[in-house]
Amino acid sequence: MNLAGKIALFVGGTLFGSAGFKLLGSKDARKVYTHVTAAALRCKDQVMHDVETVQENCADILADAKAINEARAAKEEAAFIEDGAQA
């Protein structure tokens, strides 16, 4: 590529970049960014709500599992004591 072609590419890129910055900084673009950010925040809030729900369910499951194990241990202990009394 000759020097004139390189200069033309440089000038074209500079103009395209300048136009891009103006486009990205326009009121319409800012409005789009604002709406996208608002949607992302709503999504984050929903995800956090879902995480809290899952954590609450896990806590309930854990409590139920502990209660089952405690009841089972008490039943086994009662059976052991009963077996000892019969011997």
Secondary structure as a PSIPRED ss2 file (coil, helix, strand):
# PSIPRED VFORMAT (PSIPRED V4.0)

   1 M C   1.000  0.000  0.000
   2 N C   1.000  0.000  0.000
   3 L H   0.000  1.000  0.000
   4 A H   0.000  1.000  0.000
   5 G H   0.000  1.000  0.000
   6 K H   0.000  1.000  0.000
   7 I H   0.000  1.000  0.000
   8 A H   0.000  1.000  0.000
   9 L H   0.000  1.000  0.000
  10 F H   0.000  1.000  0.000
  11 V H   0.000  1.000  0.000
  12 G H   0.000  1.000  0.000
  13 G H   0.000  1.000  0.000
  14 T H   0.000  1.000  0.000
  15 L H   0.000  1.000  0.000
  16 F H   0.000  1.000  0.000
  17 G H   0.000  1.000  0.000
  18 S H   0.000  1.000  0.000
  19 A H   0.000  1.000  0.000
  20 G H   0.000  1.000  0.000
  21 F H   0.000  1.000  0.000
  22 K H   0.000  1.000  0.000
  23 L H   0.000  1.000  0.000
  24 L H   0.000  1.000  0.000
  25 G C   1.000  0.000  0.000
  26 S C   1.000  0.000  0.000
  27 K H   0.000  1.000  0.000
  28 D H   0.000  1.000  0.000
  29 A H   0.000  1.000  0.000
  30 R H   0.000  1.000  0.000
  31 K H   0.000  1.000  0.000
  32 V H   0.000  1.000  0.000
  33 Y H   0.000  1.000  0.000
  34 T H   0.000  1.000  0.000
  35 H H   0.000  1.000  0.000
  36 V H   0.000  1.000  0.000
  37 T H   0.000  1.000  0.000
  38 A H   0.000  1.000  0.000
  39 A H   0.000  1.000  0.000
  40 A H   0.000  1.000  0.000
  41 L H   0.000  1.000  0.000
  42 R H   0.000  1.000  0.000
  43 C H   0.000  1.000  0.000
  44 K H   0.000  1.000  0.000
  45 D H   0.000  1.000  0.000
  46 Q H   0.000  1.000  0.000
  47 V H   0.000  1.000  0.000
  48 M H   0.000  1.000  0.000
  49 H H   0.000  1.000  0.000
  50 D H   0.000  1.000  0.000
  51 V H   0.000  1.000  0.000
  52 E H   0.000  1.000  0.000
  53 T H   0.000  1.000  0.000
  54 V H   0.000  1.000  0.000
  55 Q H   0.000  1.000  0.000
  56 E H   0.000  1.000  0.000
  57 N H   0.000  1.000  0.000
  58 C H   0.000  1.000  0.000
  59 A H   0.000  1.000  0.000
  60 D H   0.000  1.000  0.000
  61 I H   0.000  1.000  0.000
  62 L H   0.000  1.000  0.000
  63 A H   0.000  1.000  0.000
  64 D H   0.000  1.000  0.000
  65 A H   0.000  1.000  0.000
  66 K H   0.000  1.000  0.000
  67 A H   0.000  1.000  0.000
  68 I H   0.000  1.000  0.000
  69 N H   0.000  1.000  0.000
  70 E H   0.000  1.000  0.000
  71 A H   0.000  1.000  0.000
  72 R H   0.000  1.000  0.000
  73 A H   0.000  1.000  0.000
  74 A H   0.000  1.000  0.000
  75 K H   0.000  1.000  0.000
  76 E H   0.000  1.000  0.000
  77 E H   0.000  1.000  0.000
  78 A H   0.000  1.000  0.000
  79 A H   0.000  1.000  0.000
  80 F H   0.000  1.000  0.000
  81 I H   0.000  1.000  0.000
  82 E H   0.000  1.000  0.000
  83 D H   0.000  1.000  0.000
  84 G H   0.000  1.000  0.000
  85 A H   0.000  1.000  0.000
  86 Q H   0.000  1.000  0.000
  87 A C   1.000  0.000  0.000
